[in-house]
Amino acid sequence: MEAVDGHSKACCNIPPIVAKEYEVKGKYEEIGGLKTYVTGPAGAKAAILIIYDIFGYFPQTLQGADILATSDKNHYYQVFMPDFFEGEPADIAWYPPVTDAQKKALGEWFPHRTPPTGVAKIPKIINDIQLKYGKKQWAAVGFCWGGKVVSLTSGPDTLFKVAAQSSPAMIDAEDATKISIPMCILASQDEAVSDVEGFEKALTGEKHVEIFKDQVHGFMTARADLEDEKVRKEYERGYATLLDFFAKHL
């Protein structure tokens, strides 16, 4: 379908967003000893590594993976979402951490799962996937915690050709100065505008930086209320933006 009403072709080809009880299109596999959600055509030459948020495998995140895999009819991707937390994600009931109990639980969970722990796993993850499915051209997208992992793995020695972040966590302009590939940032209303703008200013390559000013942190993953029409439309627009950016640079 051609673009209409200012929407991209990718957006027009995204299937209707499922608000509840989403049925995944892919499957879980064990790759290199790590549970991994895999979706999209195995023969695709391009692949996307999804680094999820702290809540792990949520229906909204899995639906997003399926959208990225096949919604752009000119660019198909095989999409991989490894279980970085190995079955122990954070409990969404801890967020936002307001009560002492929530703060305590999150505070005990996080120190053993800092972004550098994810960074350390990526070379093996990519190698194990390519041993099974063949060499790919790689993009990466990170959500929240995963966004920081993307920032830290997009420097001169990166394995990725292009990367993106949504609702990025722990934003640091110093990270941006080292990024060597095209970068897309889709921030929410909850990230500090000054942090987002500082990061954008420090990026020296191709970039797309946008703040979704009426969306909460996690609007493209676990915290997206897809029964809300406005949230659903912005969720869809977010994934369309990623598809457009990846099509240009991968």
N, C-alpha and C positions, 0 to 999 in steps of 0.2 A: 504494500500500500504506500502511496506517495504521502509526503508530509502535508498536513492540513492544519489550518488555524495556528500556524507558528510552531507546531510540534515537529520533532525530528522524525525521520523514517523509522528509526529504532523505536521511538515512543509509540508510533502508530502500530507497530508489529508486536508490541508487548501484549500477551494475552490478558484477559480480564483478571484483575487482582482478586485473589480469594481471601475473604476477610477471616473466615474461621474454618477449621478442620481441613487445612491444606494437605493434599496428597502429593508427596514428592514424586518427581519424574526420574530421579536418579536412584542410586543404590549406595549402600555402605560396603566398602571393601577394606581389607587389611593390606596396607602397602608399607613395606619396611617395618612391620610390627606395629604400625600406628593405624587406628581406625580412621577412615577417610571417606567423606561423602563425595561421590563422583557423579557428575552429570554432564550431558552433552556428548556429541559424537566422538568415538575413540579415534577416528581417523583425522580429526581436526589438527592442523599444523600449529595452531595457536592455542595456548592454554592460559587459564587464569587461576592463580592461587588465591583463595580467600582465607584471610586471617580473621577469624570471628572476634566478637566482643567477649567480655568476661563471662557472659551467660551461656556461651557455647552454642550447641545445636538448638535453635529455636525455629518454629515454623516460618516466621517472617524472614529469617536469614536463609533458610533452605529454599524458600520460594524465590528469594533474590538470586541465589545461585542458579536456579533453573531459568530465570529470566535472562541472566547474562549468557547462558549457554547457547540459546537458540533463537532469541528474539530479533536479532539483527540478521535478516535473511541473506545479507551479503558477507557476513562475517560470523562463522560458527566457531565456538570455543569449547574445548573440553575443560571443565571446571572442577577443581579439587579443593575440598575444605577439610584439612586434617584436624584431628582432635588434639590440639596442642596441650590441653589440660588433662588428657588421658582419663576421661570419665569423671573429673572433679571440677566442673565449672562453678562459678559463683552462683548463689541462690538469688534469683531476681527479687525475692522478698526482702533482701538486704538493701535494696536501692529505691529511692535515695537514702543514704545512711543518716537517719535523723535521730533515732533512739540510741541509747548506749549499747543495747544488745546488737543492733545493726552495725554500728561502728566497730564493735568488738569482733563480730564475725568477719567482716570485710578486712579488718586490720590483721586478723590471723591468717586469712586466706592469701592475701596479696604478696607478702614478702617472699614466698616460695614460687611465685609465678610472675615475676617482673618481666617487662618486655625483653630484656636481654636473654632470658631463658627461651623465648620464642625465636629470637634471632639465631641462637646457636643451633636450632633444629633445622633451619631452612635448607642449608646445602644438602644435607642427607635426604630431606623430604623430596627435593627436586630430583636428586640423583635416583632415588628409589622409584619415583614415578616414571622417569625416563627409561629406566631399566625394563619397566613393564610395558610402557606405551610408546616408547620411542622419543626421539628428541623433539622438543617443542620450542616455539618462540613464546616467552613468558610475559604476562602482565600480573600485577598483584593488586589486590584491594584489601585494605584493612579497616576494620570498624572499631572505634573506641580504642581499647588496648591494642588491637591489631593495627591501628593507624600508627601508633608509635613504633611498632615492629617494622612497618613499611618505611617509615622515615629512616630508621637505623639500617635498613638493608637496601637503600636506594643510592648509595654512594658510588664512587669510581669503580669498585669491584663488583657491582651488583649483577645478579643473575637475571634481572628483569629489564625489559625494553621500555616499559611504561608502568606507572603505578598510580594508585588513588587511595584516598582516605575519606571516610565519612564519620562524622561526629568524633573527630580525632581527640585523643587523650594526651595529656602531658606535652602540649605543644611547646616547642622550643625553636626559636629562629636559628639557633646555632646548628641544629640538625639540617635545616633548609640549605645552609651554605655549602653543605657537602653533597647534596642531592645532584645526581648527574643525568637524570632521565626526566622525561615529561611527567608532571605531577598534577593530579586533580584533587582538589580539596573541597568537600561538601560539608560545611560546618552547620551546626544547629544554633538555636537561640541561646544555648547554655554554655557555649564556649566564649571566652572573653574576646570581644571584637579586637582589642588591641593585640592579643596573642595571634589571632588569625591574620590580621593585617601585617604584623611583624614577620610572620612566617612567609606570607606572600611576597613581601618586599625582598626577603633574603633569597628567594628562589631565583636562580639565574637562567633557567631553561624554559622550555614551553610549559605553560601552566593554565589551569582553569581553577579559580578560587571563587567560591560562592557561599554565602551564608543564607540558610533557610530560616528566615527570621521568626517564623511562627511555628517552628517544629522543635520538639524536645530532643535532647541528647539520646541517640539510639533510634531515630525516626525511620531508619532503613533496616533495622534489625529487631532485636527482642522487645524494645519498648514502643514499637509502632502499633497504634490502635487502628487496625485496618478496617474496623467497622465505622470509623469516622471518615466521612467522604473527603474532607479536606486533607487529612493525613494520608489517606489512600492515594489521592492524586499526587501529593508531593513525594510519597514513596515511589510511585511509578516514574515521576519526573526525575528523581534522583538516579534510578537505574538507567533511564534513557540517557541521562547525561554521561554516565559511566560508559555506556555502549558507544556513544558518539566519540568520546575522548579516546577510547581504546581503538576504535576503527581508524582514527586519524594517525595513530602512533604505533600500531602493532601490525 
